Amino acid sequence: LRMGPSGIGKGTFKPLGPSHVRVIAYSFGPSLMALGVAKRLDTLEFSAPHLGAPDETNASVGLLSTLRLADLEAVTLKSRENVLKECRRMQVLGGLGLWLDVPPLTGLSIAEAMAGQRPHTTIPSARDPHLPLPDEYLAQMGSRGLWLMRDLAPNLMLIGEALKDLWDRTTRTKFAAITIRDMRRVAVKELLARHLWCDREGRPIGTPPFALQLPKQKGFGVRSKEPNEATELRWPPQTYVDYLGLLGAVQTAHLTIGLLSMGARQSEILSLKRECTSYAADGRLYANGRTYKLVERHDGEWRDWLLP
């Protein structure tokens, strides 16, 4: 690989660099060789019923030359594409007479197809793409959304006012931008640590009634592979990024109610502006937006969405 014309793609017929060879040898090569060893053990014929010497004819076959595409199912999806790339590299070198044990990675051979089971196509299961949302899902989403809006949101509004004052004070200083950033980071952590999280009844919030997926922590000293449970159950929020994650959850809860109340499509929801709400003469509330279905104009036409 280091000396021969091993490159494919942009670097076709060029030698591979040492780091590239190392990646193949330690990451993708072992997976491919393991498949070859497993296939050899499955097809190995012994000359005696007890463990003995393998048949010479069978032993002369290469480890990789008997592989098929179905054998790659054992490889994880993440590395399967890279393993296939190395198989193509071996095929190129095999065509040049520089590689002997080439994995063909084809389907069944003619002999296997004639001797094997008759191929058939699995009938896809019937599905209805227009089913309504399950009641249990809607009930859970509604109860969680109400908790976010009624119990969590007032806490975030109080913190937001304090953050605005903090940003105003630090903006008026003459420190460098990086110094102001560090001052804000420390102040936000202190603010969040002092805040007493309470629900609408004034009772302390020990832990949320459901998992809140906060943004993943970053920076020096943070484990790179943090368990999902630790990411979801990190409470109370400790950083400005955590605060923004909770603020986004509350915003999503409000948007969900708007989506369910209007029954509009995504493109129609995106046409709504902040000043879209208006009252009719009888006091009923409407939202002005565009609709695109059954409309000949490419930019849609305006319509009123009745809001509960």
C-alpha positions in Angstrom: 0.0 0.0 0.0 2.9 2.3 0.7 4.9 1.5 -2.5 2.3 0.4 -5.1 -0.4 2.4 -7.0 -2.9 1.9 -4.2 -4.9 5.2 -4.3 -8.5 5.4 -5.6 -10.7 8.4 -6.2 -8.8 11.7 -6.4 -5.4 10.1 -5.7 -5.9 7.2 -8.2 -2.8 5.0 -8.7 -0.8 7.0 -6.1 0.9 5.4 -3.0 -0.9 5.8 0.3 0.6 7.9 3.1 1.8 6.3 6.3 -1.1 7.6 8.3 -3.6 6.3 5.8 -2.0 2.8 5.9 -2.1 2.9 9.7 -5.8 3.7 9.6 -6.5 0.8 7.3 -4.4 -1.6 9.3 -6.0 -0.8 12.6 -9.6 0.3 11.8 -11.0 -1.3 8.6 -8.6 -4.1 7.8 -9.3 -6.2 11.0 -13.0 -6.1 10.3 -12.5 -7.4 6.8 -10.1 -10.1 7.9 -12.4 -11.2 10.7 -15.2 -11.7 8.1 -12.8 -13.8 6.1 -11.8 -16.0 9.0 -15.4 -16.5 10.0 -16.4 -17.5 6.5 -13.4 -19.9 6.3 -14.4 -21.6 9.6 -18.0 -21.9 8.4 -17.1 -23.6 5.1 -14.1 -25.6 6.4 -14.3 -29.4 5.6 -12.4 -31.7 7.9 -11.0 -35.0 6.8 -12.2 -36.8 10.1 -15.2 -36.4 12.3 -12.9 -35.1 15.1 -10.8 -32.0 14.8 -8.0 -32.7 12.4 -6.1 -31.2 9.5 -8.2 -29.2 7.0 -8.6 -30.4 3.4 -5.7 -29.1 1.2 -8.1 -27.9 -1.5 -10.1 -25.9 0.9 -7.0 -24.5 2.7 -5.6 -23.1 -0.6 -8.6 -20.7 -0.9 -7.8 -17.1 0.2 -9.5 -15.7 3.3 -11.3 -12.9 1.4 -12.0 -14.4 -2.0 -15.1 -16.2 -0.8 -16.9 -13.2 0.7 -20.2 -11.9 -0.5 -22.2 -8.7 0.1 -24.4 -10.5 2.6 -21.3 -11.2 4.7 -20.9 -7.5 5.3 -24.1 -7.3 7.4 -21.9 -8.3 10.4 -20.0 -5.0 10.0 -21.4 -2.0 11.7 -23.1 0.5 9.4 -20.6 3.2 10.5 -17.6 1.4 9.1 -19.3 -0.6 6.3 -18.7 2.1 3.7 -14.9 2.2 4.5 -14.7 -1.6 4.4 -16.3 -1.6 0.9 -13.8 1.1 -0.1 -10.9 -1.2 0.9 -12.5 -4.1 -1.1 -12.6 -1.8 -4.2 -9.0 -1.0 -3.6 -8.1 -4.7 -3.5 -10.0 -5.2 -6.7 -8.1 -2.5 -8.5 -4.8 -4.0 -7.3 -6.0 -7.4 -8.3 -6.6 -6.2 -11.8 -3.0 -5.0 -11.9 -1.8 -8.4 -10.7 -0.5 -7.0 -7.4 -3.1 -8.5 -5.1 -4.1 -12.2 -5.0 -6.8 -12.5 -2.3 -9.5 -10.3 -3.8 -13.0 -10.2 -2.3 -15.5 -10.2 -5.2 -18.3 -8.9 -3.1 -20.9 -10.0 -5.6 -24.3 -11.7 -5.1 -24.8 -15.5 -5.4 -22.8 -17.3 -8.0 -24.6 -19.2 -10.8 -24.1 -22.5 -9.1 -25.2 -21.2 -5.7 -28.3 -19.5 -7.3 -29.3 -22.8 -9.0 -28.8 -24.9 -5.9 -30.1 -22.5 -3.3 -33.6 -21.5 -2.4 -35.8 -19.7 -4.9 -35.3 -16.0 -4.5 -38.5 -14.0 -3.7 -39.5 -10.5 -2.9 -41.0 -9.8 0.5 -44.4 -8.2 0.2 -44.2 -4.8 2.0 -46.6 -4.3 4.9 -49.6 -2.1 4.3 -49.2 1.4 5.8 -51.4 4.4 6.0 -49.3 7.6 5.9 -52.2 9.8 7.0 -53.0 8.3 10.4 -53.8 10.8 13.2 -51.4 11.3 16.1 -52.0 8.7 18.9 -54.1 10.0 21.8 -51.6 8.8 24.3 -48.8 10.8 22.5 -50.9 13.9 22.4 -51.9 13.7 26.0 -48.3 13.3 27.1 -47.1 16.1 24.8 -49.9 18.4 26.1 -49.2 17.8 29.8 -45.4 18.3 29.4 -46.0 21.4 27.3 -48.2 22.9 30.0 -45.6 22.2 32.7 -43.0 23.9 30.5 -45.1 27.0 30.0 -46.7 27.4 33.4 -44.0 26.2 35.8 -40.7 26.4 34.0 -41.2 29.5 31.9 -41.7 32.1 34.8 -38.3 31.0 36.1 -36.6 31.6 32.7 -38.3 35.0 32.4 -36.8 36.1 35.7 -33.4 34.8 34.8 -33.7 36.5 31.4 -34.3 39.9 33.0 -31.2 39.4 35.2 -29.2 38.4 32.1 -30.3 41.5 30.2 -29.1 43.7 33.1 -25.8 41.8 33.2 -25.3 42.2 29.4 -26.0 45.9 29.6 -23.6 46.5 32.5 -20.8 44.6 30.9 -21.3 46.2 27.5 -20.7 49.7 29.1 -17.3 48.6 30.4 -14.0 49.3 28.6 -12.6 45.8 29.0 -11.5 43.6 26.0 -14.2 41.4 24.4 -12.6 38.2 25.7 -12.6 39.7 29.2 -16.2 40.6 29.0 -17.0 37.1 27.7 -15.3 35.5 30.8 -17.0 38.0 33.2 -20.4 37.0 31.7 -19.7 33.3 31.9 -18.8 33.5 35.6 -21.7 35.8 36.4 -24.2 33.5 34.6 -23.0 30.5 36.5 -23.4 32.3 39.8 -26.8 33.6 38.8 -28.0 30.1 37.9 -26.5 28.6 41.1 -28.4 31.2 43.3 -31.7 30.9 41.6 -34.4 29.0 43.4 -36.4 27.0 40.9 -40.1 26.9 41.9 -43.3 25.8 40.2 -46.5 28.0 39.8 -47.5 27.0 43.4 -44.2 28.2 44.8 -43.0 24.7 45.5 -39.3 24.0 44.8 -38.5 22.0 41.7 -36.2 19.2 42.8 -36.1 17.5 39.4 -38.4 18.0 36.3 -41.3 15.6 36.0 -39.7 14.3 32.7 -36.3 14.2 31.1 -35.2 17.6 29.7 -32.6 17.1 27.0 -30.1 19.9 27.6 -27.3 20.7 25.1 -24.2 18.5 25.4 -21.5 19.9 27.5 -18.3 20.9 25.8 -14.8 22.1 26.7 -11.7 20.8 28.6 -12.4 18.4 31.3 -15.8 17.1 29.9 -15.9 13.5 29.0 -16.2 13.0 25.3 -18.7 10.1 25.6 -21.2 11.4 28.0 -24.1 8.9 28.7 -27.4 10.0 27.3 -29.0 9.7 30.8 -26.5 12.2 32.2 -27.2 14.6 29.3 -31.0 14.5 29.8 -31.1 14.6 33.6 -28.5 17.4 34.1 -30.5 19.6 36.6 -30.4 22.4 37.5 -29.0 24.2 34.5 -25.5 25.5 35.2 -24.4 27.4 32.1 -25.7 29.9 29.6 -26.0 27.2 27.0 -28.2 25.2 29.4 -30.4 28.2 29.8 -30.8 28.6 26.1 -31.7 24.9 25.8 -34.5 25.3 28.3 -35.7 28.5 26.6 -35.9 26.6 23.3 -38.0 23.9 24.9 -40.5 26.4 26.2 -40.6 28.1 22.8 -41.2 24.7 21.2 -44.1 24.0 23.6 -45.8 27.2 22.6 -45.3 26.5 18.9 -46.7 23.0 19.3 -50.0 24.4 20.7 -50.1 26.8 17.8 -49.5 24.0 15.3 -52.2 21.8 16.8 -54.7 24.7 17.1 -54.4 25.8 13.5 -53.9 22.5 11.8 -51.6 24.3 9.3 -48.8 22.9 7.2 -45.2 23.6 7.9 -44.9 26.1 5.0 -48.0 27.9 6.2 -46.7 28.1 9.8 -43.5 29.6 8.4 -45.5 32.4 6.8 -46.7 33.7 10.2 -45.1 36.9 11.5 -45.0 38.3 15.0 -47.9 40.7 14.2 -50.0 38.1 12.4 -52.8 38.0 15.1 -55.9 40.2 14.7 -59.4 40.4 16.2 -62.6 40.2 14.2 -65.6 42.5 14.8 -67.1 39.9 17.1 -63.9 39.6 19.2 -62.7 36.3 17.8 -59.0 36.0 17.3 -57.4 35.1 14.0 -53.9 34.6 12.6 -53.1 36.0 9.2 -51.0 33.7 7.1 -50.5 32.2 3.6 -51.9 29.0 2.3 -50.5 27.2 -0.7 -52.7 24.1 -1.3 -55.2 24.4 -4.2 -53.9 27.8 -5.0 -52.5 28.6 -8.5 -50.2 31.5 -7.3 -46.7 30.3 -6.5 -46.5 32.6 -3.5 -49.8 31.4 -2.1 -52.6 33.6 -1.0 -53.6 35.2 2.4 -56.1 33.5 4.6 -57.3 33.9 8.2 -56.7 31.0 10.7 -59.2 30.9 13.5 -57.5 30.6 16.9 -59.2 29.0 20.0 
